[in-house]
Amino acid sequence: MKSRLDPYLALVMAVAQVVIGQGAQYGQPHRERLDPFAYALLLAGPALLLVRRRFPVTTTALTLVVTAVYVTGGYPYGPIFFTPAVMLFWLVVDGKRKAAWILAGALLVFFETYAWVIGNRDLLHGVWIVTVMMLLMVMAELVRILRERRAERVRAEEEEARRQASEERLTMAQELHDVLAHNISLIHVQASTALHLIDDQPEQARTALATIKSASKEVLGEMRSVLNVLREGAPRAPTAGLDHLDGLLERSGLDVTLKRVGSRPLPPQVERAAYRIVQESLTNVTRHAPGAEVAVRLEYGEAELTVRVTDTGGTSHAPLSEAGSGNGIPGMRERAAALGGSLVAGPVAGGFEVLARLPLPEENA
């Protein structure tokens, strides 16, 4: 891909090599005077800069050949070395390190051989040539390393952003599952109750319909809270916590007793997970054990919050037992595991029990 700056760089290099070359010949009277062929060589290197991105190795090699021809022709030293230095530098930076070092070694051998042939056998002169070449290549390597580290940092940031987005989508999916599963199950049960009682016991049917209204309002509000995250710049609304637990139990339509052992402030993520675990447990009771008595127990320990939801087993047919997605218990287990905790669920004493242990951070302990 051609850079917009390449033509300007080529123009600057061409003007510099020609202008400085004209000045160099006055300071080096023992070298050949510039002629049209020399000017063509001075312009050839900058011209190759225009296509270096398409043919990086080839253009660099041609530039070194042009430089060798110019030096062999006996023309003044100085500006002709600008373009090959730029070419070798960018060849390293662009990742063509092997080709760059081979070409740099070939150019070094040429300079040393040429100096020996023309009689300049001064050891310091040879060391100076090696030093300049090594400085050029080392600087190019340092720039390459810095560019690669910056690119790696950008890739890591992008990967982290994708990971966070994926976790956010998973969180939203869990939130939507819990909200919809609980409230739709509750609405279904209460609607069935209302239809059954509407003729014989209208007051109880009215109570069931009021519960449906409350549950539908809650599900709409919580769905709006979760979906707002999808809007750019929209802040996440506070999600349900244990301070809303009494209302959840009241709306469940189940015979539920709540006991709290101790009390202390909890991190928001722990509160949210505990609330959702209780909510999903009540949803499972509604589906699989209608008529059961439920006991919810919260124990605020020094290092963890224990959530225990136990039911006594259903007393009537469970019409919603096959309506679930099968993600309830795995979803609760994932919530607990995400906080470093654990969750077990299984039959107990004729009923069913969910036991979650959610660790508390040290600063909240």
Residue pairs with C-beta under 8 A, 6 or more apart in sequence:
1 53
2 53
2 54
3 53
6 49
6 50
6 52
6 53
7 50
9 49
9 86
10 46
10 47
10 49
10 50
11 46
13 45
13 46
13 49
13 82
13 83
13 86
14 42
14 43
14 46
14 47
16 79
16 82
17 42
17 43
17 45
17 46
17 79
17 80
17 82
17 83
18 39
18 42
18 43
18 79
19 79
20 78
20 79
21 34
21 38
21 42
21 75
21 76
21 78
21 79
21 80
22 34
24 76
24 77
24 78
24 79
25 31
25 33
25 34
25 75
25 76
27 76
28 76
28 77
31 74
31 75
31 76
31 77
32 38
32 73
32 74
32 75
32 76
34 42
34 75
34 76
37 73
38 70
38 73
38 75
41 66
41 69
41 70
41 73
41 75
41 80
42 70
42 79
42 80
44 62
44 63
44 66
45 63
45 66
45 67
45 80
45 82
45 83
45 84
45 87
46 83
48 59
48 62
48 63
48 66
48 83
48 87
49 59
49 83
49 86
49 87
51 59
52 59
52 60
52 87
52 90
56 90
56 91
56 94
56 96
56 99
57 91
57 96
57 99
57 103
59 87
60 84
60 87
60 88
60 91
60 99
60 100
60 103
61 103
63 83
63 84
63 87
64 84
64 87
64 103
64 106
64 107
64 110
66 80
66 83
67 80
67 81
67 83
67 84
67 107
68 107
68 110
70 80
71 77
71 80
71 110
71 111
71 114
72 114
84 107
85 136
88 100
88 103
88 104
88 107
88 136
88 137
88 140
89 136
89 139
89 140
89 143
90 140
91 99
91 100
91 103
91 140
92 100
92 101
92 137
92 140
92 141
92 143
92 144
93 140
93 143
93 144
93 147
95 144
97 141
97 144
100 137
100 140
101 137
104 133
104 136
104 137
107 133
108 129
108 130
108 133
111 129
112 126
112 129
112 130
115 121
115 125
115 126
115 129
168 229
172 226
172 227
172 229
172 230
174 276
174 331
174 334
174 335
175 222
175 226
175 239
175 276
176 223
176 226
177 325
177 327
177 331
178 276
178 279
178 280
178 283
178 331
179 218
179 219
179 222
179 223
179 226
180 219
180 223
181 280
181 283
181 324
181 325
181 328
182 279
182 280
182 282
182 283
182 286
183 215
183 216
183 218
183 219
184 219
185 283
185 286
185 287
185 320
185 323
186 211
186 212
186 215
186 251
186 252
186 253
186 283
186 286
187 212
187 215
187 216
188 320
188 323
189 253
189 286
189 290
189 320
190 208
190 209
190 211
190 212
190 215
190 253
191 208
191 212
192 319
193 204
193 205
193 208
193 253
194 205
194 208
194 209
194 212
195 205
197 204
197 205
197 208
198 205
208 253
211 251
211 253
214 251
215 251
218 251
222 239
222 240
224 237
225 236
225 237
225 238
225 239
228 234
228 235
228 236
228 237
229 236
239 268
239 272
239 275
240 248
240 272
240 275
240 276
240 279
241 266
241 268
241 271
241 272
241 275
242 266
242 271
242 274
242 275
242 298
243 271
244 275
245 258
245 275
245 278
245 296
246 258
248 275
248 278
248 279
248 282
249 256
249 258
249 282
249 296
252 282
252 286
253 286
254 282
254 285
254 286
254 292
254 293
254 294
255 292
255 293
255 294
256 282
256 293
256 294
256 295
256 296
257 293
257 294
257 295
257 296
258 296
258 297
258 298
259 295
259 296
259 297
259 298
260 297
260 298
260 300
261 297
261 298
261 299
261 300
262 299
262 300
262 301
263 300
264 300
264 364
265 364
266 274
266 300
266 305
266 360
266 364
267 360
267 361
267 364
269 339
270 305
270 339
270 358
270 360
273 335
273 336
273 338
273 339
273 356
273 358
274 298
274 305
274 307
274 356
274 358
276 332
276 335
277 307
277 309
277 332
277 335
277 336
277 343
277 354
277 356
278 296
278 307
278 309
280 328
280 329
280 331
280 332
281 294
281 296
281 309
281 332
281 354
282 294
282 309
283 328
284 324
284 328
284 329
284 352
284 354
285 292
285 294
285 311
285 352
286 320
287 318
287 320
287 321
287 323
287 324
288 314
288 318
288 320
288 321
288 352
289 311
289 312
289 313
289 314
289 318
289 351
289 352
290 314
290 315
290 316
290 317
290 318
291 314
291 315
291 316
292 311
292 312
292 313
292 314
292 315
292 351
293 311
293 312
294 309
294 310
294 311
294 312
295 308
295 309
295 310
295 311
296 307
296 308
296 309
297 306
297 307
297 308
297 309
297 310
298 305
298 306
298 307
298 308
299 305
299 306
299 308
301 360
302 360
302 365
303 359
303 360
303 365
304 341
304 357
304 358
304 359
304 360
305 357
305 358
305 360
306 355
306 356
306 357
306 358
307 354
307 355
307 356
307 357
307 358
308 353
308 354
308 355
308 356
309 353
309 354
310 348
310 351
310 352
310 353
310 354
311 351
311 352
311 353
312 349
312 350
312 351
313 350
313 351
313 352
329 343
329 345
329 354
332 343
332 345
332 354
332 356
333 342
333 343
333 345
335 343
336 342
336 343
336 356
336 357
336 358
337 343
339 358
339 359
340 359
341 356
341 357
341 358
341 359
342 356
342 357
343 354
343 355
343 356
343 357
344 354
344 355
345 352
345 353
345 354
345 355
346 352
346 353
347 353
